[in-house]
């Protein structure tokens, strides 16, 4: 018997990284897991892993920039799998350009759409079922960029992650007495595929010192398996070792700059 036996769980970004690790750990506790993401092949692989271990899982590709697809997904889950008891908003995306001076509107909107708007849509879609059932758990993976914004994550990413942190605080304050648990996870650098999108992807050695996806998944599992009377409102997870992020920051400062715009030294002079 697992702590989460039979609970229907949605995990976005479930094909890799934190989402994959979370799906595996929740399924091991008996949850019936629906993994959501863009790539069917990656999602199907996670489902196969869960089923090989004796768990139950489903894969559903969804574009998190399309509201109707997300709403249709939740309705399908409720009809075919069961009422949603746990929602893990894990999917994330960052802009190619980090400096607000050079970010174009499409890049800005896409980043906010995945990191913030999709969370709102999915919460709104699952809330009626959770309220009817007398409770539920919603965990959202924000980022330390929400409270320590910088060029490393970029302007739209930090703004979106701060917005989703605020949204989850609102959710907790508004629905806690309806037994809806709302938890925000704020990880520092985690060794996931999103690191490949950095302007300077970290080295193997740097990535080895980062937080592991399994570490974050264990924290999410804790939030979901505590007694219903207890909510972890917010949890910060960061690497013990602080690496030198200076070179990455400087590359981010100038990526996307128009031709002819020269970098500026720390003294404020053209280099």
C-alpha positions as CSV (number, residue, x, y, z in Angstrom):
1,X,0.0,0.0,0.0
2,X,1.3,3.4,-0.9
3,X,0.5,6.8,0.7
4,X,-1.1,8.0,-2.5
5,X,-2.9,4.9,-3.6
6,X,-5.4,5.7,-6.3
7,X,-4.9,9.4,-6.3
8,X,-5.0,10.8,-9.8
9,X,-2.1,13.1,-10.4
10,X,-1.2,15.5,-13.3
11,X,2.5,16.3,-13.9
12,X,3.4,18.9,-16.5
13,X,6.8,18.7,-18.1
14,X,6.7,15.0,-17.3
15,X,8.9,13.7,-20.0
16,X,12.3,14.7,-18.5
17,X,14.1,16.3,-15.5
18,X,12.1,17.2,-12.4
19,X,8.8,16.2,-14.0
20,X,10.0,12.7,-14.9
21,X,11.5,12.2,-11.4
22,X,8.3,13.4,-9.8
23,X,6.1,11.1,-11.9
24,X,8.2,8.1,-11.0
25,X,8.2,8.9,-7.3
26,X,4.5,9.7,-7.0
27,X,3.7,6.5,-8.9
28,X,5.8,4.5,-6.6
29,X,3.6,5.7,-3.8
30,X,0.5,4.5,-5.6
31,X,-0.6,7.6,-7.5
32,X,-2.2,7.2,-10.9
33,X,0.0,9.5,-12.9
34,X,-0.8,11.4,-16.1
35,X,2.4,12.9,-17.6
36,X,2.0,16.0,-19.8
37,X,4.4,17.6,-22.2
38,X,5.3,18.3,-25.8
39,X,7.0,15.2,-26.8
40,X,5.0,12.0,-27.0
41,X,8.1,9.7,-27.2
42,X,9.6,11.1,-24.0
43,X,6.3,10.9,-22.2
44,X,5.7,7.3,-23.4
45,X,9.1,6.3,-22.1
46,X,8.2,7.6,-18.6
47,X,4.9,5.7,-18.7
48,X,6.8,2.5,-19.6
49,X,9.2,3.0,-16.7
50,X,6.2,3.5,-14.3
51,X,4.4,0.5,-15.6
52,X,7.5,-1.7,-15.5
53,X,7.7,-0.9,-11.8
54,X,4.0,-1.9,-11.3
55,X,2.5,1.5,-11.4
56,X,-0.2,3.1,-13.5
57,X,0.4,6.0,-15.9
58,X,-0.8,7.7,-19.0
59,X,0.9,10.0,-21.5
60,X,-0.8,13.0,-23.0
61,X,1.0,15.5,-25.3
62,X,-0.3,19.0,-24.8
63,X,0.8,22.5,-25.9
64,X,0.9,24.6,-22.8
65,X,0.4,27.7,-24.8
66,X,-3.0,26.5,-25.9
67,X,-5.8,27.0,-23.4
68,X,-8.3,24.8,-25.0
69,X,-5.9,21.9,-25.2
70,X,-5.2,22.1,-21.5
71,X,-8.9,22.3,-20.6
72,X,-9.7,19.3,-22.8
73,X,-6.9,17.4,-21.2
74,X,-8.3,17.9,-17.7
75,X,-11.8,16.9,-18.9
76,X,-10.4,13.7,-20.5
77,X,-8.5,12.8,-17.3
78,X,-11.6,13.3,-15.2
79,X,-13.7,11.1,-17.5
80,X,-11.2,8.4,-18.3
81,X,-8.9,8.2,-15.2
82,X,-10.7,9.9,-12.4
83,X,-11.0,13.1,-10.4
84,X,-7.7,15.0,-10.1
85,X,-6.4,14.9,-6.6
86,X,-2.9,16.3,-7.2
87,X,-1.6,18.8,-9.8
88,X,2.1,19.4,-10.2
89,X,2.9,22.4,-12.4
90,X,6.5,21.7,-13.3
91,X,6.9,22.6,-17.0
92,X,9.1,25.6,-17.6
93,X,10.6,27.5,-20.4
94,X,13.1,30.4,-20.7
95,X,13.6,33.0,-23.4
96,X,16.5,32.8,-25.8
97,X,17.6,36.3,-25.0
98,X,17.9,37.2,-21.3
99,X,18.5,41.0,-21.3
100,X,15.3,43.0,-21.3
101,X,17.0,45.5,-23.7
102,X,16.9,43.0,-26.5
103,X,14.0,40.6,-25.8
104,X,11.3,40.6,-28.5
105,X,7.6,40.5,-27.8
106,X,7.1,36.9,-29.0
107,X,9.9,35.6,-26.8
108,X,8.5,37.5,-23.8
109,X,4.9,36.2,-24.3
110,X,5.9,32.6,-24.9
111,X,7.9,32.5,-21.7
112,X,5.1,34.0,-19.6
113,X,2.6,31.7,-21.3
114,X,4.3,28.5,-20.3
115,X,5.6,29.5,-16.8
116,X,2.5,31.5,-15.6
117,X,-0.5,31.5,-17.8
118,X,-0.6,27.7,-18.2
119,X,-0.5,27.3,-14.4
120,X,-3.5,29.6,-14.1
121,X,-5.4,27.6,-16.7
122,X,-4.7,24.2,-15.2
123,X,-5.5,25.4,-11.7
124,X,-8.8,26.9,-12.9
125,X,-9.6,23.6,-14.7
126,X,-8.9,21.3,-11.7
127,X,-10.3,23.4,-8.9
128,X,-14.0,22.6,-9.3
129,X,-13.3,18.9,-9.1
130,X,-11.0,19.3,-6.0
131,X,-13.6,21.5,-4.3
132,X,-16.3,19.0,-5.0
133,X,-14.1,16.2,-3.6
134,X,-13.4,18.1,-0.4
135,X,-9.7,18.8,-1.0
136,X,-6.7,18.5,-3.2
137,X,-3.0,19.4,-3.6
138,X,-1.4,21.8,-6.1
139,X,2.4,22.1,-6.2
140,X,4.0,24.5,-8.6
141,X,7.7,24.6,-9.3
142,X,8.7,28.3,-9.4
143,X,12.4,29.2,-9.2
144,X,14.9,31.1,-7.0
145,X,14.8,33.6,-10.0
146,X,11.4,34.7,-8.5
147,X,13.2,36.2,-5.5
148,X,16.7,36.6,-6.9
149,X,16.2,37.8,-10.5
150,X,19.2,38.1,-12.7
151,X,20.5,37.9,-16.2
152,X,21.2,34.2,-15.7
153,X,17.5,33.3,-15.9
154,X,16.5,36.4,-17.8
155,X,13.8,39.1,-17.5
156,X,10.7,37.2,-18.6
157,X,11.6,34.0,-16.8
158,X,12.1,35.8,-13.5
159,X,9.0,37.9,-13.9
160,X,6.9,34.8,-14.7
161,X,8.3,32.8,-11.8
162,X,7.6,35.7,-9.4
163,X,4.1,35.9,-10.8
164,X,3.4,32.2,-10.3
165,X,4.8,32.4,-6.7
166,X,2.3,35.2,-6.1
167,X,-0.5,33.2,-7.7
168,X,0.2,30.2,-5.4
169,X,0.2,32.4,-2.3
170,X,-3.2,33.7,-3.4
171,X,-4.4,30.2,-3.9
172,X,-3.3,29.2,-0.4
173,X,-4.9,32.2,1.2
174,X,-8.2,31.8,-0.7
175,X,-8.8,28.1,-0.6
176,X,-6.9,26.7,2.4
177,X,-10.2,26.4,4.4
178,X,-11.5,24.3,1.5
179,X,-8.7,21.8,2.2
180,X,-6.8,22.8,-1.0
181,X,-3.1,22.7,-0.3
182,X,-1.0,25.1,-2.4
183,X,2.8,24.7,-2.3
184,X,5.5,26.6,-4.2
185,X,8.9,25.1,-4.8
186,X,11.7,27.5,-5.5
187,X,14.8,25.6,-6.8
188,X,18.1,27.0,-7.6
189,X,20.1,25.5,-10.4
190,X,18.9,22.0,-11.1
191,X,20.7,19.6,-13.5
192,X,17.9,19.3,-16.0
193,X,17.7,19.6,-19.8
194,X,16.8,23.3,-19.5
195,X,20.5,23.9,-18.7
196,X,21.1,23.1,-22.4
197,X,19.3,26.3,-23.3
198,X,21.6,28.5,-21.3
199,X,23.7,30.9,-23.3
200,X,26.7,28.9,-22.0
201,X,25.6,25.4,-21.1
202,X,27.3,24.4,-17.8
203,X,30.1,21.8,-17.9
204,X,29.6,18.2,-16.7
205,X,31.5,19.1,-13.6
206,X,29.3,22.1,-12.9
207,X,26.1,20.2,-13.5
208,X,27.3,17.4,-11.1
209,X,27.3,19.9,-8.2
210,X,23.8,21.2,-8.9
211,X,20.6,20.0,-7.3
212,X,19.4,16.7,-8.8
213,X,15.9,16.4,-10.3
214,X,15.4,13.5,-7.8
215,X,16.1,15.9,-5.0
216,X,13.3,18.2,-6.0
217,X,11.0,15.3,-6.7
218,X,11.6,14.1,-3.1
219,X,10.5,17.5,-1.8
220,X,7.4,17.4,-4.0
221,X,6.6,13.9,-2.8
222,X,6.9,15.1,0.8
223,X,4.4,17.9,0.1
224,X,2.0,15.5,-1.4
225,X,2.2,12.8,1.2
226,X,2.0,14.8,4.4
227,X,-1.3,14.4,6.2
228,X,-4.0,16.6,4.7
229,X,-4.0,18.8,7.8
230,X,-0.5,20.0,6.9
231,X,0.7,22.3,4.1
232,X,4.2,23.3,3.1
233,X,3.5,26.7,1.7
234,X,6.9,27.4,0.2
235,X,10.2,25.5,0.0
236,X,13.6,26.8,-1.2
237,X,16.0,24.2,-2.6
238,X,19.5,25.2,-3.7
239,X,22.9,23.7,-4.4
240,X,25.2,23.6,-1.4
241,X,28.1,24.8,-3.5
242,X,27.8,28.2,-5.2
243,X,29.5,28.2,-8.6
244,X,30.9,31.3,-10.3
245,X,28.1,32.5,-12.5
246,X,29.9,35.7,-13.6
247,X,30.9,34.5,-17.1
248,X,27.4,33.3,-17.9
249,X,25.9,36.6,-16.7
250,X,28.1,38.6,-19.0
251,X,27.3,36.5,-22.0
252,X,23.6,36.9,-21.2
253,X,24.0,40.6,-20.9
254,X,25.0,40.9,-24.6
255,X,23.2,38.0,-26.3
256,X,20.7,39.5,-28.8
257,X,22.2,42.9,-28.9
258,X,21.9,44.6,-32.3
259,X,24.9,44.7,-34.6
260,X,27.2,47.6,-33.8
261,X,26.3,47.7,-30.0
262,X,29.5,47.2,-28.1
263,X,29.8,45.7,-24.6
264,X,30.4,48.1,-21.8
265,X,33.0,47.5,-19.1
266,X,32.2,47.7,-15.4
267,X,33.7,51.2,-15.4
268,X,31.0,52.2,-17.9
269,X,33.4,52.7,-20.9
270,X,33.1,51.0,-24.2
271,X,35.4,48.0,-24.4
